Structure formats: structure tokens, C-alpha cells
Amino acid sequence: MVKPYGRHFLVQVEDEASPDTVARITKLDTRTWGASFKSHTGRWDPLPDEGNRDEMITQVVNELGPYLDPANY
């Protein structure tokens, strides 16, 4: 599930109790987006690239794919 939140799109995995945010895509300027993931410490760790929104969506899926599957979460 993806939820808009300010200048972010939050990528969430739904479990039995409530959705848990595992990644976010953040608007950095008018054409540039960045992506980060929520580590086990609760901090946001950036992914290494920046690009347009579609590139960042692809990067999140490629890098964090197993974490986006509720069966693996």
C-alpha cells in the first residue's frame, strides 16, 4: 500500500494489526526524488540514488522487494 504524506509517499506493508511503513519516496525538488527505508532501529536510511519519481519507485521495488511482501515481513 502506498500513502501520500506531505512531500513523501509512504510504502506500507499491512499486517494483522495495522500498516507498518517500510520505505518512503521523498520529493527533493521539482523533478528530483529520493528514497529511504526504515531500519530496525526506526531511523530512515537513504538509498544511494536520486532520480525522477518512477525511477525511485523502481529502485524501492528492486532493493526492498522481499520486505514489501507480507509473507516475508
N, C-alpha and C positions, 0 to 999 in steps of 0.2 A: 504494500500500500504506500502511496506517495501523498504527502500532505503539504500544502503550501504553508509557510510560516515566515512572515516578514520577507526578508531577502533570501530566504532559504527554501529549498524543497527537502522535506524530511522523508527519508526512506525508512519505513517501519515494517517490522515483522509482527504479525498478530499471534499471540499465544493465547492460552485459555483465559487468562485474567484480563490483560489489556495489551495494547500495542507497545512494542519496545522499539525505540529509534536506534538504528544501527549505522546509518550513514546520512550525510546531508550534502546537497549541492548548493553552493552559495554564489550569488551574483557579486562579482568583484567590481565590475564597471559595466558600461552599457553593452559590451559584447563579450566580456570575458567571465567565465565561471570557474570555480574551483570545487574540489570535492574533498571530503574528510570522512573518517569513520570514528565511531565511538569505541574506544579501547576498554579493556576490562576494568581500568581504573576510573572510567567515567569521563575521561578527557577526550577532546576532539583532536585526532592526529590527522594531519593533511596527507592526501595522496599527492604524488610528486608532480603532476601536470596541471596545466590550466588550458582552457580552450572554450569553444562555444558550448552551449547547453547540451546539444546532442552528443558531442564528444565526451563530456563529463558523465552523462548517463551511461554511455557505452563503457567508460572506464570503471565506473562503480559496479556495473554488472560483471565485467570481466575480472576485476580484482576481488570483489566481495561476493561473488555468486553463491558459494556454499553457505555464507551467512544469511543470505536472503531467502533460503529455503527453510520453512518452518520445521521440516523434518530433521534438519541438521543443527538447528538452533538450540 
